[in-house]
């Protein structure tokens, strides 16, 4: 029954995409690029949710707000430390971006580790809901830190990565700022994947997520491993914050809330706890959002984006809680 | 009490019944005095609550030196009561049944729009009046007596609760929370975009439905009661007071229902599920049906409160239904103590007051006495209200997870052991 429904839905989706592609293939590819870029940013944030969920089975609601705060701080650094303007020379921009990236990642890391240390560590043996509720509280606290520091107005930076074309074939074009986001995301993902798969820390993370007590008995410092996971997740959020800022050039204190929920949906779609799944989910959600807003034939339009994304979230949780790539979880049984 | 009891258990049983019998005898001796003593605070509180909005009382209280400014106006008090009522409804879901609902605002919205549809000029294609007090019968739109609308809104919202609940209640804990959050996000967007479903205007989009009719008792009852029951709240001189008393009545009704429900068969089933779902199922409690009932009943009160609030504000606007409201209500339940009716009432009044007037007044005084002289600028305290609620949530969870006034049973659960899986342990 569910399988049939899913199949019908999938066929409709393919028909919809197919018709849109045939009607205007060039526009379709352009929208695809936009979606891919957006999806890359979502993937970075989604990875943070998935890393933390993998090790603690906790939805770290504050993650989206950590992302927003680090993005806002990045905007402050770019504007006030480096004094960048729309026509700063390339050398300054090439110096400013890596320095800001490191600063944003360091800030988000330490913030995330602090949140874990202050909030979640004491609740390891409390009911799950207690930790979840604390995470919501933390989310509001971080959001209000952003509000206190940056007020309600949008913080904008000039466009530092030009949106001129890298190449253009007919109407199809890829811009530098999109390419930049993709180029920065891919190495980060590869590095993360290598770290989790091949380093001692990664091994400790995987062991802790499988069985915390057993890994403690094997001599793994569980607290340090969990802190390390939060630091890693925070670093990804910091990177995502800067990328979001560079690509969209504007954000404010509550940007992280909605984006966090969308990224969380992406993590669930891919299979929460699964790193590849988070990336896949992020890109899929990015594409869905842009296809919905950018295509012309039979699209509900931007007004309904949120409903569609959360509709997907609900459908996935109800019909396939393990996500596209995740292992089978008992929640769905 | 089955026949297969062991001798020790029977012993226990006899001892227990003799103790109970002694207590009953003692109680019978001083029954009147005991009853009076336990009811006295309630009666005093209720009397204060009832006379609070009276012109003379209210002016006097709010005119008191130093503390007077901290008392809310009757109009603000209505909003406090309505939100407290919603918190008690949420308490059924979160506190009794232990299901974290992050989308309660959806029920509030459903109730408010029900009032918008059934008691306003929104559907001007039709003219339908049913027992509407003090309105021109020629007025287009559906106008049903608001008291009836409250009931209908409650039922409609309960159905919405069941519809949301049925597919999602299979999920456990945190997944359920996320799904409800998803619904809580979809509903506001749905009403905001609902102004043209194939050309049909269902929700009036972002303008919202306004004005909405006021409750009232009509000419007949007004005559019979010698003017005591007003024809129509809105057309009366002291509309705020009338709304206040009616809200108080609704709150008492909610409290009574939830109090009786807790001790009912259904309520005990909820608590059993909260404590240990697997054991409850093994004892023969139908999980899905029981959980769905908690959703439906929690939603029912949310719907009534939403419809009443819409009538008080004379409008249902999509901008009212945002995620933070759900968190605000959850904060009331957590601060008061999950499952504890008294706690939730007190926390509801405190937080509701802070939200409407308290933070502004406190912030103003802080600014005047301390912040402005020292830092030479003013803080906008109400702007940071959700940061403050966040701090409250985190502090409560870390240091007093049972709430201000812990429910006895919940406290035992928290102290004696965790039945829910602790964070980070995979359920196998």
Interface residues (C-beta under 8 A of the other chain):
Chain A: X55 X56 X57 X58 X59 X119 X120 X122 X123 X124 X125 X126 X127 X128 X129 X130 X131 X132 X133 X134 X136 X137 X138 X139 X140 X141 X143 X144 X145 X147 X148 X152 X210 X212 X257 X261 X264 X268 X303 X304 X306 X307 X310 X311 X313 X314 X317 X318 X321 X330 X331 X332
Chain B: X98 X100 X102 X167 X168 X170 X171 X172 X173 X174 X175 X177 X178 X179 X181 X182 X183 X185 X186 X189 X190 X192 X193 X323 X327 X330 X334 X383 X384 X386 X387 X389 X390 X391 X392 X393 X394 X397 X398 X401 X418 X419 X420 X421 X422 X423 X424 X425 X426 X427 X428
